[in-house]
Amino acid sequence: MLILSVRAAILYLLVVLIVRIMGKHQIGQLQPYELVITILISELAAIPIQDTDIPLINGIIPILTLLFIQISLSLLTLKSEPARRIICGGPSILIENGKIIQKELTRLRYNINDLLEQLRLKDFPNIADVEYAILETSGKLSVIPKSQKRPVSPEDLNIETDYEGLPITLIIDGTLKRDNLNKIKQDEDWLLKELSQYGLTSWKQVLLAILDTSGKLFIQPKN
């Protein structure tokens, strides 16, 4: 039982490390070759865990081989556009100028019901509102609405807006982020003074504290 636990722990840590090396992609964002390699790695890791008669190295070597293949293909697609088109394919236009491209739907075996469903999920129930719909290589549908159907932005109305950057997290679950506190050129005394306005005496009592770019401090105490 102990050997089985150790083997499982080693393979788990190895797979986690490999997934980290492969990059930060969600399942829906994986290219086909990345998805295949991910599935194969999970299968190869499961075999030595289930059968202790198989040497652990027999599972590790194929996994590392797949990692090498994945990195090599990623570098190849990064440097070569023709290689990227061969390995990953290219985006396909399903709707152009408000009209469905039937030939492309047939080629991709993508039926109209699926297309309408994806458009509804993008808040476009009416095809007449869509200028372009593009099926990306990851399988996701990108929708570009017609100009008159796009949301109005401040730029359209010639309205000047203030700069909005990323808010800075100062406290998470009672833990003070001192590096972030230094970034805003403040000290702990300043923070405690701000907390006192909410009846708090320590950052240990704070679930979340965030400072936005306008200088407004959001504080949520712990229950």
PyMOL commands that set and color helices and strands:
alter all, ss='L'
color gray80, all
select helices_A, chain A and resi 2-22+27-29+32-50+57-79+81-88+102-108+112-121+127-129+147-149+178-183+188-196+203-205
alter helices_A, ss='H'
color red, helices_A
select strands_A, chain A and resi 92-96+99-100+130-135+141-145+168-172+175-176+206-211+217-221
alter strands_A, ss='S'
color yellow, strands_A
deselect
rebuild
show_as cartoon
